[in-house]
C-alpha cells in the first residue's frame, strides 16, 4: 500500500481511537495471521491488506507517530517527511526473509514495540537497508535440539559423527562415557534469525539402546555373572570379560547366590576415570548332569549334615 494520503489506521486495525497499546497489538496479531501471504499464497489482495495492517501498526504502536497522525489528520505523513522515519519514506516487507509466520511477527513486534511503547527503529534504517535493533528487545530463542542415536559401544568408547546441519557438513566429537539424555552443544549451528543474521546453538540429545549384559547405574556398570555350585562353595578365581578387555575376579569360598562383587575402576568412563564394575553372582545349573556329577551328589546327600529347611519349618507354622 502506498504511504501517501490519509488512511484511518484505527479502522484498518478495527480498534477504537482511544485503544490502549495492548489492544492495538492484539488486533494486529489477529489480522496479520489472517492476511499473512503464507496463509493466502498468490492472493494479491491479501498481501496488500497485510502491508496496510503493518503500516497501521507501525504508526499506532509509536506514541510520537500516533500523536502526529491524530494532530495532522490526512497531512500527518508530511509533518516529518524529512526525517525519513515515517510512512512517507515507504513501507515494504520482504517475506522471503522469514522462515515462518511466527518469525515474522516476533521480528516485527520487536521493531515496532520498544520500551514504554516507543518505536524500535531508534534512528531509522542503518546502512544496508536492515532495521536498527532495539537493545531492550527480548531476544528470540533461536536454539534448536535434535535427537541422535548412537550404539552402546560408541557411548562407552566415544566416537565421531559427520552430520548435515542446514546443508552444512559438521563433524561432531562424542566423548567417551556419555549417558542417555546427554546434550552436546554445537555453537552457532542453530536457527537463523531472519533479517538479523543472529544464529542460535544446536543441541544434540544423545540416546543409545540398552545392552544385553551390561546395565548403566550412574558411573557404574552392573551385570549378572553365572557361577557354578562348586565355585560358590569352594571359591574360585575367574576371568571376567569387560566391555573393553578382561579382569581377574576372586570368588571367596562360601559365597552365596545373589551376592555382589565389585571391581574398582572397571565401570563406565567419566571425567575423572571410570566407575566400578558390580557383578551379581547367580547360580548356573546345567541342562544335563554327567553320571560322575550325579554320583558325587549322591555321596553329598549321604554325608550332608545340614538340614536346609530346619529353620524354615519352625517359622512356617502359624
Buried (B, 14 or more C-beta within 10 A) or exposed (E): BEBEEEBEBBEBBBBEEEBEBEBBBBBBBEBBEEBBBEEBEEEEEBBEBBBBBBBBBBBBBBEBBBEBBBEBEEEBBEBBEEEEBBBBBEBEBEBEBBEEBEBBBBBBBBBBBBEEBBBBBBEEEEEEEEBBBBEEBEEBEBBBEEEBEBEBEBBBBBBEBEBEBEEEEEEBEBEBBBBEEBEBEBEEBBBBBBBBEBBBBBBBBBBBEEBEEBEBEEBBBBBEBEBBBEBBEEEBEBEBEBBEEEEEBEBEEEBEEEBEBEBEEBBBBBEEEBBBBBBEBEEEEEEEEEEEEEEEEEEEEEEEEEEEEEEEEEEEEE
